[in-house]
Amino acid sequence: MSAREEILERLRRKASNVEMPGAWQSQRNFPDLAERFTASLTAVRGEVRRAENLEAALVEVGTILEEVSAKTVVANNESPLSDVALAERWPECAWHIVGQSSGDLREFCAGADVGLSGVEAALAETGSLVVHSGVGKSRLATLLPPVHIALVPVSCLAPDIFTWTASRNQEAPMPSNLNLISGPSKSADIEFTLTLGVHGPKRLVAVLYE
Amino acid sequence: MTATLSEFRQRAKTAIEDVRLQGALDGGTGKLWEMRRLTFEELPNSDALRDHFKAIRSATLRNLVEHLETFEKNATAAGANVHWARDGTDAREIVISIAQEHGVKLVTKSKSMATEEIHLNEALAEVGVEAIETDLGEYIVQLAEETPSHIIAPAIHKTRHEAAELLGRESGRSLSPDDLTTLTGEARKLLRKRFLTAGMGISGGNMIVAETGSVVLVTNEGNARMVTSVPPVHIAVVGIEKIIPTWDAAAIWLSLLARSASGQPLSIYTSVITGPSRAGDPDGTGEVHIVLLDNGRSELVGTKYEEVLQCIRCGACLNVCPVYREAGGHSYDSPYPGPIGAVVTPLLLGRENYEALPHASSLCGACKEVCPVRIDLPRMLLELRADQVAERTIPWKERKAEEAGAFVFKHEKLMRFMTNAARLAQRPFSRDGKLHLPQRLNPALERQLPALAKRSFREMWKSGELEEK
């Protein structure tokens, strides 16, 4: 008998049907999602910049690129970035637009100063960003560079993880890779002292726009 | 790996005498405990949430076969390869054959209890495959050629001086123990090189979700993202009990896991892997393998120990355990230390090898209270002890002594006689209400037991003096 059959057979003999409890209803009722999101992300050393609209958000992005003296930037080709002429707007940086630029994406990401992305959703309770893999969406762009800037429309904020999973489209397949990002990379493995940027980005900036 | 009574006692004694280790254990576990308390305070209705979660875990285990089959179907549909392993031998063979098929020489690993349980790194080394741990704490422990001593803080026993020396030796630079930013930066550089050159990534799985065939990994450092995104092949080794039917239920697991483990509302990175890269994905892994590990788990289903399979490996019970906090993780000599380890280790890795562990508890119940799944560990510790008595695996001297003790307690007159005799016998050793026994006779090791009171409770009760008070 194969290992599979052996294990399943043993479990089958002991199985019984017990009713599975239903979904847990979110107990959160935040008066202002953006405010809670900002407080939560800031509490774990993430950064939030607020902007009135997409144009103002892009101005913020420019400010951050200048702050970190970014020379090389990798950008996911997704909403809202795909509608922005990034390389024309910031010609002083070398750009890799995922899926469009030629050259090795992985190598570029490994040497890039900044990764720029959009998000699929964001969770107010925990200050989390939801990013997917997919066409134009690189996993490495939000992982390898020391700085990750994400453009987050206020409209995509969900109160918490329970409302987020409840709103999941069950028909749409899961992407190969989905990440909830809830702060900059950190470790407290040496004497419980916090350090940032162990493997992932040292800085995470969410630019939250209306 | 074993923990006999004398081994555990000896290791615990060494740990208790190590002043620095005691400080690290107190500070570390105390901090995690306090942070846990604060995040649970902030979570509305958290007691009801834990009850709800327990009901889900319990119902899932009752019908594990259905959920595993659903998982297999959905993971396969997403393009992952699902393997089944009866035990460590099966699992090691599966992983080694995949590594050899791809000509892999270097593997990067994200922290995984299951692979520690089956000694995967050693097996890979034997066939010439180097496996590098990438969690900072695990990496330091690996460089020191030691084993982790806490489920979520594997290097809780190492100082920054030791970390600086180990990382310095590896990078060929002298590193200051007082500059943690540089120290971490050096580890980042060392491991970044490994990530980019490894032929394969190996992870565990914090959970697997049946409805989508996904493997879920949580880290704070981002190493699980590296291990599962950078190398061309990814293998996840996961215990069969780590399954959850739906995403609605998975959300509860995630919400309770990070809060219980480290007092965070969520870990920094929650990574969900559903099969290999799709057509059009700009990067990612070409192949995903999931090894479903039994190794004794299915034997526990339907027994009085089934509840232990509800564990989500948060480590909260370690932080509150008076025995773990003194004896430290290495006393247990198991990948699973602390109260959960005291129950799960004998059950999965052999009761004969770990006879001391059911006794490594004061039965205070703090573990049950703090557990996100409210697992009744004290009950199972007692069950394991009862099994030892029934199977006569405890030493005959101890058994006879217990039987004699029970006999005395059952007979009042005899009890009174023995108490009076003991009161006489203790005279030469009794000072300031404490027993100063010679070390050889002292069951409490370094501490002094209180001496028997001059008058017993019964005597005081009879004389009426208690009422006056």
Interface residues (C-beta under 8 A of the other chain):
Chain A: S2 A3 R4 E6 I7 L8 R10 L11 R12 K14 A15 S16 N17 V18 E19 M20 P21 G22 A23 W24 Q27 R28 S40 V44 V98 G99 L105 R106 A110 E125 T126 S128 S133 G134 V135 G136 K137 S138 R139 L140 L143 I161 F162 W164 T165 A166 R168 P173 M174 P175 S176 N177 L178 N179 L180 I181 S182 G183 P184 S185 K186 S187 A188 D189 I190 E191 F192 T193 T195 G197 V198 H199 G200 P201
Chain B: A24 G27 G28 K31 P44 N45 L49 H52 A55 I56 S58 A59 T60 R62 N63 L64 V65 E66 L68 E69 A78 W84 A85 R86 D90 T134 D135 L136 G137 I140 A153 P154 A155 K158 T159 R160 A163 L180 T181 L183 T184 G185 A187 R188 L191 R192 F195 L196 T212 S214 N220 E221 G222 N223 R225 M226 T228 S229 V230 I240 P245 T246 W247 D248 A249 A250 A251 I252 L254 S255 Q264 P265 L266 S267 I268 Y269 T270 S271 V272 I273 T274 G275 P276 S277 R278 G280 D281 P282 D283 G284 L292 D294 S298 E299 V301 G302
